[in-house]
Amino acid sequence: MIIKEIKKDINFIKKHTLQPAWWKITKIFVLLGSLIIVFNIFGLLKTIIWFSIVLILGLIIHFVYRIRTHTYTKSWMDFKVMEKEGKLTYGRIGFLYYTLVIIIFLI
């Protein structure tokens, strides 16, 4: 059951149009760069703590959106779902999501 849900999320992440394709790739480098900076400033232990907090809070945001959008099928807050020719399409994710991500990152 859990594996099936994880696969569903991974497939959605690969195919969604909520973010530009360039950002899907760039954010990996932003995260890695941030990890390197935090490590150089604060050391290994604090980097692990920071990354754990970012990961946990990020998962909370992910699950809130997943639950409130009924697994990405309904609009909620800044997550917009439209149906065109029997196929679900998605608008760009909005201000609320990115504000939450930035707050988490700065914690």
HELIX and SHEET records of a PDB file:
HELIX    1   1 ILE A    2  LYS A   15  1                                  14    
HELIX    2   2 ALA A   21  PHE A   42  1                                  22    
HELIX    3   3 LEU A   44  ARG A   68  1                                  25    
HELIX    4   4 PHE A   95  LEU A  106  1                                  12    
SHEET    1   A 2 VAL A  81  LYS A  84  0                                        
SHEET    2   A 2 LYS A  87  TYR A  90 -1                                        
END                                                                             
